[in-house]
Amino acid sequence: MKELETRIFDIDVEEIRRKLEGLNAIKVKEENQINNIYDFKDNFLLKQKGYARIRLVEDKLNNREVVYMTTKKMLSQGTFKEMEENETIVEDKEAAERIFLSLGLELKHSIKKYRESYKLKDSLIEIDINDKSFCPFPYIEIETKSLESLKEIVNLLGYTLNDTSSKTIYEFLEERGLNKNKTAGL
């Protein structure tokens, strides 16, 4: 599946929540996540701005735990990132880990974050608050199907396309002198 995504960094979380509520956006996720990022020893996937991931989710809306196994690959990076994403729910986290390890992948990062996601029109707006040791500021990620939808959602939230970034979180952290791992591509 292809998705178009962009980010707006350094947001005021409460202000974004108020705007989303005022727009009658529907909260579809509230979760704590642990994102385990896997790659080959030489960081081949991350250097290509892709990765393999096992995500452990504490789904607070539905009071359940879910494990996702995912691969992502960047297709293009302009106004937004165009990503190819392959994802499935897995029943056995350890088996998923063993699959990645048997392919020659190794665990590179384990990143904790809190995420709230809202559906607005045909788009998904996600508020991400990472463990401060990884990323000290909150941001939103907007996933949509077209540039027109992206412009509309960004404007509804009180921003312009100039406020958005297709940079990966690692690129943004590196730009601010906060990224200790310069090869990563999330």
VMD Tcl script that builds the backbone (N, CA, C; Angstrom):
set m [mol new atoms 558]
animate dup $m
set s [atomselect $m all]
$s set {name element resname resid chain x y z} {
  {N N MET 1 A 0.826 -1.171 0.000}
  {CA C MET 1 A 0.000 0.000 0.000}
  {C C MET 1 A 0.880 1.248 0.000}
  {N N LYS 2 A 0.527 2.250 -0.806}
  {CA C LYS 2 A 1.252 3.515 -0.825}
  {C C LYS 2 A 0.540 4.508 0.067}
  {N N GLU 3 A 1.321 5.334 0.746}
  {CA C GLU 3 A 0.745 6.405 1.532}
  {C C GLU 3 A 1.578 7.663 1.339}
  {N N LEU 4 A 0.909 8.816 1.382}
  {CA C LEU 4 A 1.576 10.100 1.328}
  {C C LEU 4 A 1.587 10.644 2.744}
  {N N GLU 5 A 2.762 11.028 3.230}
  {CA C GLU 5 A 2.817 11.523 4.593}
  {C C GLU 5 A 3.743 12.710 4.707}
  {N N THR 6 A 3.399 13.588 5.644}
  {CA C THR 6 A 4.216 14.751 5.953}
  {C C THR 6 A 4.112 15.007 7.442}
  {N N ARG 7 A 5.005 15.824 7.959}
  {CA C ARG 7 A 5.011 16.130 9.393}
  {C C ARG 7 A 5.020 17.639 9.603}
  {N N ILE 8 A 4.502 18.016 10.766}
  {CA C ILE 8 A 4.645 19.378 11.260}
  {C C ILE 8 A 5.255 19.232 12.647}
  {N N PHE 9 A 6.453 19.792 12.815}
  {CA C PHE 9 A 7.215 19.634 14.053}
  {C C PHE 9 A 6.908 20.757 15.039}
  {N N ASP 10 A 7.254 20.516 16.299}
  {CA C ASP 10 A 7.132 21.520 17.366}
  {C C ASP 10 A 5.727 22.057 17.509}
  {N N ILE 11 A 4.775 21.166 17.643}
  {CA C ILE 11 A 3.378 21.586 17.741}
  {C C ILE 11 A 2.986 21.840 19.199}
  {N N ASP 12 A 1.900 22.567 19.382}
  {CA C ASP 12 A 1.245 22.717 20.679}
  {C C ASP 12 A 0.157 21.647 20.714}
  {N N VAL 13 A 0.375 20.596 21.473}
  {CA C VAL 13 A -0.512 19.435 21.477}
  {C C VAL 13 A -1.936 19.824 21.848}
  {N N GLU 14 A -2.100 20.619 22.889}
  {CA C GLU 14 A -3.452 21.000 23.322}
  {C C GLU 14 A -4.170 21.818 22.244}
  {N N GLU 15 A -3.454 22.692 21.577}
  {CA C GLU 15 A -4.061 23.488 20.504}
  {C C GLU 15 A -4.508 22.604 19.346}
  {N N ILE 16 A -3.685 21.625 18.974}
  {CA C ILE 16 A -4.054 20.695 17.893}
  {C C ILE 16 A -5.282 19.884 18.303}
  {N N ARG 17 A -5.312 19.414 19.537}
  {CA C ARG 17 A -6.484 18.661 20.017}
  {C C ARG 17 A -7.748 19.507 19.931}
  {N N ARG 18 A -7.659 20.777 20.356}
  {CA C ARG 18 A -8.822 21.672 20.298}
  {C C ARG 18 A -9.285 21.867 18.854}
  {N N LYS 19 A -8.335 22.064 17.939}
  {CA C LYS 19 A -8.704 22.261 16.533}
  {C C LYS 19 A -9.365 21.007 15.968}
  {N N LEU 20 A -8.802 19.850 16.265}
  {CA C LEU 20 A -9.374 18.602 15.769}
  {C C LEU 20 A -10.778 18.386 16.324}
  {N N GLU 21 A -10.960 18.689 17.600}
  {CA C GLU 21 A -12.292 18.565 18.206}
  {C C GLU 21 A -13.270 19.521 17.525}
  {N N GLY 22 A -12.831 20.764 17.271}
  {CA C GLY 22 A -13.674 21.753 16.606}
  {C C GLY 22 A -14.038 21.368 15.182}
  {N N LEU 23 A -13.187 20.559 14.551}
  {CA C LEU 23 A -13.440 20.085 13.182}
  {C C LEU 23 A -14.218 18.769 13.170}
  {N N ASN 24 A -14.612 18.304 14.347}
  {CA C ASN 24 A -15.322 17.029 14.489}
  {C C ASN 24 A -14.519 15.841 13.964}
  {N N ALA 25 A -13.209 15.919 14.113}
  {CA C ALA 25 A -12.363 14.779 13.754}
  {C C ALA 25 A -12.679 13.633 14.716}
  {N N ILE 26 A -12.564 12.422 14.234}
  {CA C ILE 26 A -12.883 11.239 15.031}
  {C C ILE 26 A -11.594 10.624 15.552}
  {N N LYS 27 A -11.501 10.498 16.887}
  {CA C LYS 27 A -10.317 9.856 17.479}
  {C C LYS 27 A -10.392 8.366 17.183}
  {N N VAL 28 A -9.389 7.845 16.486}
  {CA C VAL 28 A -9.387 6.436 16.114}
  {C C VAL 28 A -8.292 5.632 16.821}
  {N N LYS 29 A -7.336 6.338 17.437}
  {CA C LYS 29 A -6.277 5.643 18.174}
  {C C LYS 29 A -5.857 6.467 19.376}
  {N N GLU 30 A -5.559 5.765 20.438}
  {CA C GLU 30 A -4.868 6.324 21.593}
  {C C GLU 30 A -4.031 5.182 22.115}
  {N N GLU 31 A -2.719 5.297 21.961}
  {CA C GLU 31 A -1.897 4.130 22.250}
  {C C GLU 31 A -0.496 4.477 22.709}
  {N N ASN 32 A 0.046 3.579 23.488}
  {CA C ASN 32 A 1.467 3.583 23.812}
  {C C ASN 32 A 2.107 2.559 22.887}
  {N N GLN 33 A 3.254 2.932 22.336}
  {CA C GLN 33 A 3.919 2.049 21.382}
  {C C GLN 33 A 5.371 1.815 21.784}
  {N N ILE 34 A 5.855 0.640 21.423}
  {CA C ILE 34 A 7.285 0.372 21.397}
  {C C ILE 34 A 7.573 -0.058 19.973}
  {N N ASN 35 A 8.401 0.724 19.284}
  {CA C ASN 35 A 8.748 0.454 17.890}
  {C C ASN 35 A 10.166 -0.099 17.829}
  {N N ASN 36 A 10.277 -1.385 17.517}
  {CA C ASN 36 A 11.580 -2.036 17.380}
  {C C ASN 36 A 11.954 -2.040 15.906}
  {N N ILE 37 A 13.026 -1.315 15.596}
  {CA C ILE 37 A 13.472 -1.122 14.218}
  {C C ILE 37 A 14.609 -2.093 13.918}
  {N N TYR 38 A 14.443 -2.830 12.824}
  {CA C TYR 38 A 15.428 -3.836 12.415}
  {C C TYR 38 A 16.042 -3.454 11.078}
  {N N ASP 39 A 17.304 -3.838 10.909}
  {CA C ASP 39 A 18.001 -3.636 9.642}
  {C C ASP 39 A 19.156 -4.628 9.578}
  {N N PHE 40 A 19.795 -4.643 8.421}
  {CA C PHE 40 A 20.988 -5.464 8.259}
  {C C PHE 40 A 22.149 -4.806 8.991}
  {N N LYS 41 A 23.196 -5.553 9.196}
  {CA C LYS 41 A 24.365 -5.058 9.933}
  {C C LYS 41 A 24.897 -3.751 9.343}
  {N N ASP 42 A 24.865 -3.634 8.005}
  {CA C ASP 42 A 25.396 -2.440 7.336}
  {C C ASP 42 A 24.364 -1.310 7.182}
  {N N ASN 43 A 23.204 -1.453 7.827}
  {CA C ASN 43 A 22.123 -0.455 7.763}
  {C C ASN 43 A 21.602 -0.219 6.350}
  {N N PHE 44 A 21.599 -1.257 5.536}
  {CA C PHE 44 A 21.167 -1.133 4.146}
  {C C PHE 44 A 19.778 -0.503 4.022}
  {N N LEU 45 A 18.816 -0.990 4.790}
  {CA C LEU 45 A 17.439 -0.479 4.682}
  {C C LEU 45 A 17.348 0.976 5.127}
  {N N LEU 46 A 17.946 1.297 6.269}
  {CA C LEU 46 A 17.879 2.657 6.791}
  {C C LEU 46 A 18.579 3.656 5.862}
  {N N LYS 47 A 19.673 3.236 5.258}
  {CA C LYS 47 A 20.361 4.122 4.312}
  {C C LYS 47 A 19.489 4.425 3.097}
  {N N GLN 48 A 18.578 3.503 2.774}
  {CA C GLN 48 A 17.651 3.694 1.657}
  {C C GLN 48 A 16.334 4.323 2.134}
  {N N LYS 49 A 16.317 4.776 3.393}
  {CA C LYS 49 A 15.145 5.390 4.019}
  {C C LYS 49 A 13.973 4.409 4.093}
  {N N GLY 50 A 14.319 3.191 4.475}
  {CA C GLY 50 A 13.327 2.166 4.714}
  {C C GLY 50 A 13.679 1.452 6.001}
  {N N TYR 51 A 12.857 0.515 6.396}
  {CA C TYR 51 A 13.156 -0.258 7.597}
  {C C TYR 51 A 12.178 -1.415 7.735}
  {N N ALA 52 A 12.524 -2.309 8.637}
  {CA C ALA 52 A 11.633 -3.371 9.080}
  {C C ALA 52 A 11.316 -3.067 10.538}
  {N N ARG 53 A 10.068 -3.298 10.947}
  {CA C ARG 53 A 9.674 -2.889 12.295}
  {C C ARG 53 A 8.728 -3.917 12.911}
  {N N ILE 54 A 8.878 -4.099 14.203}
  {CA C ILE 54 A 7.882 -4.794 15.009}
  {C C ILE 54 A 7.384 -3.761 16.014}
  {N N ARG 55 A 6.084 -3.484 15.949}
  {CA C ARG 55 A 5.471 -2.472 16.811}
  {C C ARG 55 A 4.562 -3.167 17.825}
  {N N LEU 56 A 4.838 -2.907 19.101}
  {CA C LEU 56 A 3.992 -3.393 20.189}
  {C C LEU 56 A 3.099 -2.228 20.598}
  {N N VAL 57 A 1.793 -2.461 20.574}
  {CA C VAL 57 A 0.825 -1.400 20.827}
  {C C VAL 57 A -0.041 -1.750 22.027}
  {N N GLU 58 A -0.098 -0.807 22.961}
  {CA C GLU 58 A -1.080 -0.862 24.042}
  {C C GLU 58 A -2.223 0.047 23.582}
  {N N ASP 59 A -3.259 -0.570 23.055}
  {CA C ASP 59 A -4.417 0.142 22.500}
  {C C ASP 59 A -5.324 0.554 23.655}
  {N N LYS 60 A -5.274 1.850 24.002}
  {CA C LYS 60 A -6.018 2.342 25.163}
  {C C LYS 60 A -7.510 2.535 24.869}
  {N N LEU 61 A -7.871 2.715 23.599}
  {CA C LEU 61 A -9.286 2.870 23.253}
  {C C LEU 61 A -10.037 1.553 23.347}
  {N N ASN 62 A -9.358 0.469 22.982}
  {CA C ASN 62 A -10.009 -0.843 22.948}
  {C C ASN 62 A -9.507 -1.795 24.029}
  {N N ASN 63 A -8.644 -1.295 24.906}
  {CA C ASN 63 A -8.129 -2.080 26.019}
  {C C ASN 63 A -7.582 -3.443 25.574}
  {N N ARG 64 A -6.604 -3.373 24.627}
  {CA C ARG 64 A -5.996 -4.612 24.139}
  {C C ARG 64 A -4.562 -4.327 23.704}
  {N N GLU 65 A -3.823 -5.380 23.503}
  {CA C GLU 65 A -2.459 -5.265 22.992}
  {C C GLU 65 A -2.420 -5.879 21.603}
  {N N VAL 66 A -1.688 -5.221 20.705}
  {CA C VAL 66 A -1.581 -5.675 19.321}
  {C C VAL 66 A -0.111 -5.594 18.912}
  {N N VAL 67 A 0.323 -6.560 18.100}
  {CA C VAL 67 A 1.693 -6.563 17.582}
  {C C VAL 67 A 1.616 -6.508 16.059}
  {N N TYR 68 A 2.333 -5.538 15.478}
  {CA C TYR 68 A 2.382 -5.371 14.026}
  {C C TYR 68 A 3.784 -5.668 13.525}
  {N N MET 69 A 3.854 -6.312 12.389}
  {CA C MET 69 A 5.111 -6.560 11.687}
  {C C MET 69 A 5.025 -5.765 10.384}
  {N N THR 70 A 6.021 -4.920 10.137}
  {CA C THR 70 A 5.929 -3.944 9.050}
  {C C THR 70 A 7.250 -3.809 8.320}
  {N N THR 71 A 7.156 -3.547 7.011}
  {CA C THR 71 A 8.304 -3.028 6.264}
  {C C THR 71 A 7.848 -1.746 5.591}
  {N N LYS 72 A 8.761 -0.790 5.533}
  {CA C LYS 72 A 8.491 0.471 4.844}
  {C C LYS 72 A 9.659 0.781 3.935}
  {N N LYS 73 A 9.311 1.398 2.806}
  {CA C LYS 73 A 10.325 1.785 1.829}
  {C C LYS 73 A 9.913 3.138 1.257}
  {N N MET 74 A 10.843 4.092 1.261}
  {CA C MET 74 A 10.535 5.397 0.700}
  {C C MET 74 A 10.576 5.312 -0.818}
  {N N LEU 75 A 9.515 5.810 -1.450}
  {CA C LEU 75 A 9.442 5.843 -2.913}
  {C C LEU 75 A 9.859 7.203 -3.448}
  {N N SER 76 A 9.487 8.278 -2.731}
  {CA C SER 76 A 9.910 9.629 -3.127}
  {C C SER 76 A 9.779 10.548 -1.920}
  {N N GLN 77 A 10.486 11.684 -1.996}
  {CA C GLN 77 A 10.496 12.635 -0.895}
  {C C GLN 77 A 10.519 14.040 -1.467}
  {N N GLY 78 A 9.347 14.677 -1.510}
  {CA C GLY 78 A 9.223 16.056 -1.981}
  {C C GLY 78 A 8.441 16.842 -0.965}
  {N N THR 79 A 7.283 17.376 -1.353}
  {CA C THR 79 A 6.404 18.066 -0.416}
  {C C THR 79 A 5.974 17.107 0.679}
  {N N PHE 80 A 5.818 15.838 0.337}
  {CA C PHE 80 A 5.487 14.791 1.285}
  {C C PHE 80 A 6.320 13.579 0.930}
  {N N LYS 81 A 6.343 12.621 1.857}
  {CA C LYS 81 A 7.020 11.356 1.588}
  {C C LYS 81 A 5.994 10.420 0.978}
  {N N GLU 82 A 6.396 9.734 -0.068}
  {CA C GLU 82 A 5.571 8.664 -0.612}
  {C C GLU 82 A 6.234 7.362 -0.181}
  {N N MET 83 A 5.484 6.585 0.609}
  {CA C MET 83 A 6.030 5.369 1.194}
  {C C MET 83 A 5.264 4.151 0.721}
  {N N GLU 84 A 5.995 3.069 0.535}
  {CA C GLU 84 A 5.358 1.767 0.352}
  {C C GLU 84 A 5.386 1.091 1.711}
  {N N GLU 85 A 4.212 0.681 2.180}
  {CA C GLU 85 A 4.125 0.057 3.489}
  {C C GLU 85 A 3.456 -1.300 3.357}
  {N N ASN 86 A 4.080 -2.290 3.976}
  {CA C ASN 86 A 3.509 -3.628 4.068}
  {C C ASN 86 A 3.425 -3.955 5.553}
  {N N GLU 87 A 2.204 -4.234 6.026}
  {CA C GLU 87 A 2.025 -4.425 7.457}
  {C C GLU 87 A 0.986 -5.503 7.712}
  {N N THR 88 A 1.231 -6.264 8.780}
  {CA C THR 88 A 0.263 -7.274 9.196}
  {C C THR 88 A 0.298 -7.399 10.712}
  {N N ILE 89 A -0.830 -7.784 11.280}
  {CA C ILE 89 A -0.893 -8.092 12.705}
  {C C ILE 89 A -0.342 -9.503 12.883}
  {N N VAL 90 A 0.483 -9.679 13.906}
  {CA C VAL 90 A 1.030 -11.006 14.198}
  {C C VAL 90 A 0.592 -11.436 15.592}
  {N N GLU 91 A 0.414 -12.717 15.747}
  {CA C GLU 91 A -0.020 -13.272 17.027}
  {C C GLU 91 A 1.139 -13.506 17.984}
  {N N ASP 92 A 2.337 -13.677 17.430}
  {CA C ASP 92 A 3.476 -14.099 18.249}
  {C C ASP 92 A 4.654 -13.155 18.003}
  {N N LYS 93 A 4.880 -12.243 18.943}
  {CA C LYS 93 A 5.966 -11.255 18.823}
  {C C LYS 93 A 7.328 -11.931 18.679}
  {N N GLU 94 A 7.562 -12.970 19.466}
  {CA C GLU 94 A 8.855 -13.658 19.418}
  {C C GLU 94 A 9.081 -14.319 18.057}
  {N N ALA 95 A 8.026 -14.886 17.473}
  {CA C ALA 95 A 8.154 -15.494 16.143}
  {C C ALA 95 A 8.482 -14.414 15.108}
  {N N ALA 96 A 7.835 -13.261 15.215}
  {CA C ALA 96 A 8.122 -12.153 14.289}
  {C C ALA 96 A 9.578 -11.733 14.414}
  {N N GLU 97 A 10.062 -11.618 15.645}
  {CA C GLU 97 A 11.472 -11.274 15.866}
  {C C GLU 97 A 12.388 -12.324 15.241}
  {N N ARG 98 A 12.055 -13.601 15.442}
  {CA C ARG 98 A 12.885 -14.678 14.886}
  {C C ARG 98 A 12.891 -14.639 13.357}
  {N N ILE 99 A 11.757 -14.283 12.748}
  {CA C ILE 99 A 11.714 -14.168 11.277}
  {C C ILE 99 A 12.697 -13.106 10.812}
  {N N PHE 100 A 12.639 -11.916 11.414}
  {CA C PHE 100 A 13.569 -10.852 11.026}
  {C C PHE 100 A 15.017 -11.289 11.257}
  {N N LEU 101 A 15.292 -11.893 12.418}
  {CA C LEU 101 A 16.657 -12.326 12.721}
  {C C LEU 101 A 17.128 -13.404 11.750}
  {N N SER 102 A 16.236 -14.314 11.371}
  {CA C SER 102 A 16.623 -15.391 10.449}
  {C C SER 102 A 16.926 -14.846 9.050}
  {N N LEU 103 A 16.388 -13.679 8.732}
  {CA C LEU 103 A 16.688 -13.034 7.446}
  {C C LEU 103 A 18.000 -12.244 7.485}
  {N N GLY 104 A 18.645 -12.218 8.636}
  {CA C GLY 104 A 19.902 -11.496 8.781}
  {C C GLY 104 A 19.748 -10.085 9.321}
  {N N LEU 105 A 18.538 -9.739 9.749}
  {CA C LEU 105 A 18.315 -8.418 10.325}
  {C C LEU 105 A 18.698 -8.442 11.800}
  {N N GLU 106 A 19.008 -7.269 12.333}
  {CA C GLU 106 A 19.283 -7.153 13.759}
  {C C GLU 106 A 18.550 -5.945 14.308}
  {N N LEU 107 A 18.255 -5.983 15.604}
  {CA C LEU 107 A 17.563 -4.878 16.249}
  {C C LEU 107 A 18.493 -3.677 16.305}
  {N N LYS 108 A 18.035 -2.551 15.752}
  {CA C LYS 108 A 18.843 -1.326 15.718}
  {C C LYS 108 A 18.382 -0.304 16.744}
  {N N HIS 109 A 17.077 -0.172 16.922}
  {CA C HIS 109 A 16.525 0.830 17.833}
  {C C HIS 109 A 15.254 0.281 18.466}
  {N N SER 110 A 14.982 0.741 19.673}
  {CA C SER 110 A 13.717 0.483 20.331}
  {C C SER 110 A 13.221 1.841 20.825}
  {N N ILE 111 A 12.127 2.314 20.234}
  {CA C ILE 111 A 11.660 3.679 20.458}
  {C C ILE 111 A 10.265 3.637 21.065}
  {N N LYS 112 A 10.103 4.310 22.215}
  {CA C LYS 112 A 8.802 4.386 22.878}
  {C C LYS 112 A 8.127 5.691 22.496}
  {N N LYS 113 A 6.809 5.616 22.256}
  {CA C LYS 113 A 6.050 6.825 21.976}
  {C C LYS 113 A 4.597 6.652 22.354}
  {N N TYR 114 A 3.958 7.808 22.576}
  {CA C TYR 114 A 2.522 7.886 22.765}
  {C C TYR 114 A 1.954 8.468 21.480}
  {N N ARG 115 A 0.858 7.899 20.998}
  {CA C ARG 115 A 0.242 8.383 19.753}
  {C C ARG 115 A -1.269 8.475 19.906}
  {N N GLU 116 A -1.787 9.609 19.440}
  {CA C GLU 116 A -3.227 9.799 19.266}
  {C C GLU 116 A -3.445 10.006 17.782}
  {N N SER 117 A -4.459 9.345 17.233}
  {CA C SER 117 A -4.741 9.483 15.808}
  {C C SER 117 A -6.194 9.881 15.602}
  {N N TYR 118 A -6.387 10.769 14.635}
  {CA C TYR 118 A -7.712 11.286 14.326}
  {C C TYR 118 A -7.975 11.152 12.832}
  {N N LYS 119 A -9.194 10.777 12.503}
  {CA C LYS 119 A -9.642 10.709 11.116}
  {C C LYS 119 A -10.364 12.010 10.814}
  {N N LEU 120 A -9.952 12.669 9.727}
  {CA C LEU 120 A -10.594 13.889 9.268}
  {C C LEU 120 A -10.665 13.824 7.756}
  {N N LYS 121 A -11.887 13.818 7.240}
  {CA C LYS 121 A -12.136 13.642 5.805}
  {C C LYS 121 A -11.478 12.335 5.387}
  {N N ASP 122 A -10.588 12.348 4.388}
  {CA C ASP 122 A -9.938 11.105 3.956}
  {C C ASP 122 A -8.502 11.002 4.469}
  {N N SER 123 A -8.216 11.719 5.546}
  {CA C SER 123 A -6.850 11.788 6.060}
  {C C SER 123 A -6.766 11.310 7.500}
  {N N LEU 124 A -5.547 10.969 7.908}
  {CA C LEU 124 A -5.251 10.569 9.266}
  {C C LEU 124 A -4.259 11.577 9.834}
  {N N ILE 125 A -4.584 12.149 10.992}
  {CA C ILE 125 A -3.691 13.085 11.667}
  {C C ILE 125 A -3.244 12.408 12.947}
  {N N GLU 126 A -1.927 12.260 13.107}
  {CA C GLU 126 A -1.398 11.545 14.255}
  {C C GLU 126 A -0.525 12.482 15.084}
  {N N ILE 127 A -0.858 12.582 16.365}
  {CA C ILE 127 A -0.050 13.341 17.313}
  {C C ILE 127 A 0.934 12.361 17.922}
  {N N ASP 128 A 2.225 12.626 17.767}
  {CA C ASP 128 A 3.254 11.746 18.308}
  {C C ASP 128 A 4.037 12.463 19.404}
  {N N ILE 129 A 4.125 11.790 20.547}
  {CA C ILE 129 A 4.935 12.280 21.659}
  {C C ILE 129 A 5.893 11.151 22.012}
  {N N ASN 130 A 7.140 11.297 21.591}
  {CA C ASN 130 A 8.151 10.269 21.794}
  {C C ASN 130 A 8.791 10.383 23.170}
  {N N ASP 131 A 9.439 9.308 23.572}
  {CA C ASP 131 A 10.290 9.355 24.752}
  {C C ASP 131 A 11.264 10.516 24.528}
  {N N LYS 132 A 11.372 11.405 25.504}
  {CA C LYS 132 A 12.176 12.624 25.332}
  {C C LYS 132 A 13.647 12.333 25.058}
  {N N SER 133 A 14.131 11.172 25.468}
  {CA C SER 133 A 15.529 10.837 25.194}
  {C C SER 133 A 15.758 10.595 23.700}
  {N N PHE 134 A 14.683 10.284 22.971}
  {CA C PHE 134 A 14.790 10.094 21.516}
  {C C PHE 134 A 14.450 11.375 20.777}
  {N N CYS 135 A 13.297 11.965 21.081}
  {CA C CYS 135 A 12.833 13.175 20.390}
  {C C CYS 135 A 12.146 14.070 21.419}
  {N N PRO 136 A 12.732 15.218 21.746}
  {CA C PRO 136 A 12.235 16.034 22.853}
  {C C PRO 136 A 11.028 16.921 22.558}
  {N N PHE 137 A 10.463 16.835 21.370}
  {CA C PHE 137 A 9.327 17.701 21.027}
  {C C PHE 137 A 8.241 16.879 20.334}
  {N N PRO 138 A 6.959 17.283 20.514}
  {CA C PRO 138 A 5.867 16.592 19.838}
  {C C PRO 138 A 5.717 17.073 18.398}
  {N N TYR 139 A 5.074 16.250 17.587}
  {CA C TYR 139 A 4.806 16.618 16.198}
  {C C TYR 139 A 3.558 15.891 15.722}
  {N N ILE 140 A 3.052 16.339 14.588}
  {CA C ILE 140 A 1.957 15.605 13.966}
  {C C ILE 140 A 2.445 15.051 12.640}
  {N N GLU 141 A 1.866 13.926 12.294}
  {CA C GLU 141 A 2.096 13.318 10.995}
  {C C GLU 141 A 0.738 13.258 10.315}
  {N N ILE 142 A 0.705 13.681 9.073}
  {CA C ILE 142 A -0.534 13.657 8.301}
  {C C ILE 142 A -0.360 12.652 7.181}
  {N N GLU 143 A -1.259 11.673 7.126}
  {CA C GLU 143 A -1.259 10.681 6.055}
  {C C GLU 143 A -2.502 10.911 5.228}
  {N N THR 144 A -2.316 10.999 3.920}
  {CA C THR 144 A -3.437 11.280 3.032}
  {C C THR 144 A -3.186 10.645 1.683}
  {N N LYS 145 A -4.140 10.793 0.786}
  {CA C LYS 145 A -4.058 10.144 -0.528}
  {C C LYS 145 A -3.658 11.093 -1.652}
  {N N SER 146 A -3.791 12.426 -1.436}
  {CA C SER 146 A -3.504 13.363 -2.531}
  {C C SER 146 A -2.973 14.682 -1.996}
  {N N LEU 147 A -2.319 15.436 -2.863}
  {CA C LEU 147 A -1.798 16.747 -2.506}
  {C C LEU 147 A -2.941 17.691 -2.139}
  {N N GLU 148 A -4.067 17.579 -2.843}
  {CA C GLU 148 A -5.223 18.437 -2.546}
  {C C GLU 148 A -5.728 18.191 -1.123}
  {N N SER 149 A -5.836 16.935 -0.739}
  {CA C SER 149 A -6.269 16.595 0.620}
  {C C SER 149 A -5.271 17.112 1.646}
  {N N LEU 150 A -3.998 16.969 1.334}
  {CA C LEU 150 A -2.959 17.440 2.243}
  {C C LEU 150 A -3.102 18.945 2.472}
  {N N LYS 151 A -3.223 19.711 1.393}
  {CA C LYS 151 A -3.367 21.168 1.516}
  {C C LYS 151 A -4.576 21.517 2.372}
  {N N GLU 152 A -5.703 20.847 2.136}
  {CA C GLU 152 A -6.926 21.135 2.872}
  {C C GLU 152 A -6.747 20.872 4.366}
  {N N ILE 153 A -6.200 19.711 4.724}
  {CA C ILE 153 A -6.027 19.346 6.128}
  {C C ILE 153 A -5.054 20.295 6.810}
  {N N VAL 154 A -3.944 20.587 6.175}
  {CA C VAL 154 A -2.943 21.497 6.741}
  {C C VAL 154 A -3.577 22.861 7.015}
  {N N ASN 155 A -4.351 23.365 6.052}
  {CA C ASN 155 A -5.019 24.665 6.232}
  {C C ASN 155 A -6.053 24.615 7.350}
  {N N LEU 156 A -6.822 23.538 7.436}
  {CA C LEU 156 A -7.814 23.402 8.504}
  {C C LEU 156 A -7.161 23.418 9.887}
  {N N LEU 157 A -5.934 22.933 9.959}
  {CA C LEU 157 A -5.214 22.910 11.237}
  {C C LEU 157 A -4.497 24.236 11.525}
  {N N GLY 158 A -4.617 25.201 10.587}
  {CA C GLY 158 A -4.029 26.517 10.811}
  {C C GLY 158 A -2.595 26.656 10.326}
  {N N TYR 159 A -2.174 25.773 9.454}
  {CA C TYR 159 A -0.814 25.805 8.921}
  {C C TYR 159 A -0.865 25.983 7.408}
  {N N THR 160 A 0.309 26.118 6.805}
  {CA C THR 160 A 0.438 26.121 5.354}
  {C C THR 160 A 1.395 24.995 4.971}
  {N N LEU 161 A 1.491 24.705 3.687}
  {CA C LEU 161 A 2.440 23.674 3.234}
  {C C LEU 161 A 3.870 24.034 3.611}
  {N N ASN 162 A 4.164 25.329 3.751}
  {CA C ASN 162 A 5.517 25.749 4.160}
  {C C ASN 162 A 5.861 25.285 5.568}
  {N N ASP 163 A 4.840 25.001 6.387}
  {CA C ASP 163 A 5.066 24.522 7.751}
  {C C ASP 163 A 5.317 23.017 7.803}
  {N N THR 164 A 5.078 22.329 6.701}
  {CA C THR 164 A 5.211 20.870 6.681}
  {C C THR 164 A 6.626 20.470 6.272}
  {N N SER 165 A 6.947 19.227 6.562}
  {CA C SER 165 A 8.256 18.695 6.196}
  {C C SER 165 A 8.111 17.226 5.802}
  {N N SER 166 A 8.796 16.861 4.740}
  {CA C SER 166 A 8.843 15.453 4.360}
  {C C SER 166 A 10.063 14.773 4.964}
  {N N LYS 167 A 10.817 15.504 5.781}
  {CA C LYS 167 A 12.011 14.923 6.404}
  {C C LYS 167 A 11.608 13.791 7.331}
  {N N THR 168 A 12.467 12.809 7.395}
  {CA C THR 168 A 12.278 11.760 8.382}
  {C C THR 168 A 12.560 12.364 9.747}
  {N N ILE 169 A 12.087 11.719 10.790}
  {CA C ILE 169 A 12.352 12.226 12.133}
  {C C ILE 169 A 13.853 12.281 12.385}
  {N N TYR 170 A 14.592 11.315 11.854}
  {CA C TYR 170 A 16.043 11.298 12.044}
  {C C TYR 170 A 16.717 12.467 11.326}
  {N N GLU 171 A 16.246 12.796 10.133}
  {CA C GLU 171 A 16.805 13.946 9.417}
  {C C GLU 171 A 16.547 15.234 10.196}
  {N N PHE 172 A 15.348 15.367 10.740}
  {CA C PHE 172 A 15.007 16.561 11.499}
  {C C PHE 172 A 15.843 16.650 12.774}
  {N N LEU 173 A 16.000 15.535 13.472}
  {CA C LEU 173 A 16.823 15.525 14.684}
  {C C LEU 173 A 18.281 15.850 14.353}
  {N N GLU 174 A 18.779 15.301 13.260}
  {CA C GLU 174 A 20.158 15.569 12.852}
  {C C GLU 174 A 20.344 17.055 12.539}
  {N N GLU 175 A 19.373 17.635 11.853}
  {CA C GLU 175 A 19.417 19.059 11.519}
  {C C GLU 175 A 19.522 19.916 12.786}
  {N N ARG 176 A 18.900 19.462 13.862}
  {CA C ARG 176 A 18.928 20.185 15.136}
  {C C ARG 176 A 20.075 19.752 16.036}
  {N N GLY 177 A 20.938 18.880 15.531}
  {CA C GLY 177 A 22.064 18.419 16.324}
  {C C GLY 177 A 21.674 17.435 17.413}
  {N N LEU 178 A 20.530 16.773 17.258}
  {CA C LEU 178 A 20.030 15.851 18.278}
  {C C LEU 178 A 20.156 14.387 17.882}
  {N N ASN 179 A 20.520 14.110 16.629}
  {CA C ASN 179 A 20.532 12.728 16.145}
  {C C ASN 179 A 21.910 12.104 16.318}
  {N N LYS 180 A 21.972 11.091 17.145}
  {CA C LYS 180 A 23.232 10.392 17.359}
  {C C LYS 180 A 23.457 9.293 16.323}
  {N N ASN 181 A 22.369 8.888 15.622}
  {CA C ASN 181 A 22.460 7.822 14.628}
  {C C ASN 181 A 22.102 8.400 13.272}
  {N N LYS 182 A 23.072 8.761 12.496}
  {CA C LYS 182 A 22.848 9.487 11.250}
  {C C LYS 182 A 22.422 8.596 10.072}
  {N N THR 183 A 22.405 7.295 10.275}
  {CA C THR 183 A 22.046 6.412 9.154}
  {C C THR 183 A 20.580 6.053 9.138}
  {N N ALA 184 A 19.843 6.389 10.175}
  {CA C ALA 184 A 18.461 5.932 10.267}
  {C C ALA 184 A 17.540 6.734 9.377}
  {N N GLY 185 A 16.396 6.136 9.005}
  {CA C GLY 185 A 15.526 6.768 8.039}
  {C C GLY 185 A 14.046 6.798 8.376}
  {N N LEU 186 A 13.680 6.910 9.616}
  {CA C LEU 186 A 12.254 6.936 9.961}
  {C C LEU 186 A 11.628 8.268 9.634}
}
mol reanalyze $m
mol bondsrecalc $m
mol representation Tube
mol addrep $m
